[in-house]
Amino acid sequence: MNPQVQSEFEALVEKFTELLTGHSSPEMVEKIKMWSVYSHIHRSMPALTSHWNQAHPEGKAAIRELFEEVRSLNLELKERNKSTEQE
């Protein structure tokens, strides 16, 4: 892949991560990549994720924790933004 396109795409994912969670650390960016790919696969091929979840219960638990973390961070960010707007 073209290095410039790859760099621009990484910047896009980093900004998405920041807007979604309020954090853009390299670790959080990697978590959001995993979260995004799993979400897409689950929506487009639910039977595949169902099979994977059954075959890999430890992976399913880790993905569940990841989803809960992203949801929690997103809700916290929304609350902070809401508080800031009301001031």
Order of alpha helices (4+ residues) and beta strands (2+ residues): alpha-alpha-alpha-alpha
